[in-house]
Amino acid sequence: MKTEFGKLSIREKIGYGLGDTASNLFFQTTIYFLLYFYTDVFGITAKTAGTMFLVTRIWDAINDPIMGAIADRTKTRWGKFRPFLLWFAIPFGVIGVAMFTTPEMSDVGKIVYAYVTYTLMMMVYTAINVPYCALMGVISPNPQERTVVSSFRFVLVFVAAFIVQYALTGMVIRFGGEKNSPEGWQLAMSILFSAATVLFLITFFSTKERVQPIKEENNTFKEDITDLLHNGPWLMIGCATIFQLAFVLIRGGAIVFYFDHFIQSQQIILLGSPYSLSSTQLASAFMLSGTVLTIIGAISTKWICKIMDKPRVYAILFIVAGISTALVYYVRSDSLLLLFGLQLVTSFCMGPVSTLQWAIYADTADYSEWKTGRRATALIMAASLFVLKLGVAFGGAALGWIIDGYGYVAGTVLDAVAVKGICLSMSVYAAIPALIAGGLMLFYPLSNKKMLAIEVDLAQRREQAQPKPGDVSQSTE
């Protein structure tokens, strides 16, 4: 049986990918700037912010499987998953702006406001992103095509990363006069969230659901969870995801602090001419250079996966990324060339890692259907977001607790101990979860050969389940 089926147009691949551009205008800000926003702009301590991240994100993560079960049982003329993009695009934008608004309140009032707005934002993020992630599992029945879609998706993620890393602080300074201006942050994030709302709507109108389950899901939520917990491949990539996001949040969140307090402003020689660059400019250049290499890595995913299986690519490149991250601890503050070189290695490796993550999750949905005869794509993707958010929760909380434990106080000149804590967060502490995730995925059981056999078998089952001509007992709707 030929496997060249389920091909999608470039328009639909881009349209789907723009949904992750929308999500990442928020998520990239969360990675790189949220702790800074809450400590240096909003005005709460790093420890308080870290605890809020943990409490709020665990609560949000609990909602993911529930949202997945709701989406799997949704029936509309637009399909199961697409309608949520339409329904929640505007709430996503409105609540997002409220979250980055700094009210005139007491310290306690600010903490309550932060908890409420951040919790609401993450719940809306769940309501739109669980169905969005599940959508990739039903726009094509072809695993190879889903890998290509995943590549488009993550290249467009890096468009959002470019905007956040390169332009956001500049927008804040332009609107507010300085990097820690509350008004600047509110206006800058208003622009980003307005763009996100439009992009979600574009995704809704440019995609289509094609994969239908072999039989209608009559199983209960308990049965869905039981199937999930017996899905060995999902459990493995799920555990790896927790450590992957912990790595991303610890390292990404430390960058602004690392450049502000360790690298600081420097003069560099470029093409024979001296240039004075602020810590903000150097941090933006650092993040931007990483984004460029991550895009190159994501684009290279298809060719790298021709050499070895997807899980093996994920594992090996993540281990390399962990090693290059750990080496940052030994970089002196004036060794910018070495620092940027290690950034390029780490970022290139993370391109395929991030790209393959969701393609592997889509494969676990096929594996579950093949094994149980029931398809619960949204639940699997929701549970995948659940473990992702656990990683975000632990990573974000860990960074806040670490720098607070080493004595970080916003708006002050830090002592050597506090700076060391930031440097360790940027390197060794971030590398530990990366190495664990890569090591886990060395033992992932679903090879490309195994997935091809599953794909063929499922296609045959779906073909046999189609109504036969003249079979009046089947609906022809």
RAUR-V134326 format. One record per backbone hydrogen bond with DSSP energy under -1.0 kcal/mol. CO is the residue of the C=O (numbers start at 1). NH is the residue of the N-H. If there is no record, write none. Layout:
# RAUR-V134326
CO:NH
CO:NH
This chain:
# RAUR-V134326
3:5
9:13
10:14
11:15
12:16
13:17
14:18
16:19
17:20
17:21
18:22
19:23
20:24
21:25
23:27
24:28
26:30
27:31
28:32
29:33
29:34
33:37
34:38
35:39
36:40
37:41
37:42
38:44
45:49
46:50
47:51
48:52
49:53
50:54
51:55
52:56
53:57
54:58
55:59
56:60
57:61
58:62
59:63
61:64
63:67
64:68
65:69
66:70
67:71
68:72
69:73
71:74
76:79
82:85
83:87
84:88
88:92
89:93
90:94
91:95
92:96
93:97
94:98
95:99
96:100
98:101
103:105
106:110
107:111
108:112
109:113
110:114
111:115
112:116
113:117
114:118
115:119
116:120
117:121
118:122
119:123
120:124
121:125
122:126
123:127
124:128
125:129
126:130
128:132
129:133
130:134
131:135
134:137
135:138
138:210
138:211
142:146
143:147
144:148
145:149
146:150
147:151
148:152
149:153
150:154
151:155
152:156
153:157
154:158
156:160
157:161
158:162
159:163
160:164
161:165
162:166
163:167
163:168
167:171
168:172
169:173
170:174
171:175
172:176
173:177
178:181
181:185
182:186
183:187
184:188
185:189
186:190
187:191
188:192
189:193
190:194
191:195
192:196
193:197
194:198
195:199
196:200
197:201
198:202
199:203
200:204
201:205
202:206
220:224
221:225
222:226
223:227
224:228
225:229
226:230
228:231
230:232
231:235
232:236
233:237
234:238
235:239
236:240
237:241
238:242
239:243
240:244
241:245
242:246
243:247
244:248
245:249
246:250
247:251
248:252
249:253
250:254
254:258
255:259
256:260
257:261
258:262
258:263
259:264
266:277
268:275
270:273
273:270
275:268
277:266
278:282
279:283
280:284
281:285
282:286
283:287
284:288
285:289
286:290
287:291
288:292
289:293
290:294
291:295
292:296
293:297
294:298
295:299
296:300
298:301
300:304
301:305
304:307
304:308
309:313
310:314
311:315
312:316
313:317
314:318
315:319
316:320
317:321
318:322
319:323
320:324
321:325
322:326
323:327
325:328
326:329
327:330
328:331
332:335
334:336
335:339
336:340
337:341
338:342
339:343
340:344
341:345
342:346
343:347
344:348
345:349
346:350
349:353
350:354
351:355
352:356
353:357
356:360
357:361
358:362
359:363
360:364
361:365
362:366
363:367
364:368
365:369
366:370
367:371
368:372
369:373
376:380
377:381
378:382
379:383
380:384
381:385
382:386
383:387
384:388
385:389
386:390
387:391
388:392
389:393
390:394
391:395
392:396
393:397
394:398
395:399
396:400
397:401
398:402
399:403
400:404
401:405
402:406
403:408
404:407
409:412
415:419
416:420
417:421
418:422
419:423
420:424
421:425
422:426
424:429
427:431
428:432
431:435
432:436
433:437
434:438
435:439
436:440
437:441
440:443
441:444
445:447
447:451
448:452
449:453
450:454
451:455
452:456
453:457
454:458
455:459
456:460
457:461
458:462
459:463
460:464
461:465
468:471
470:472
471:474
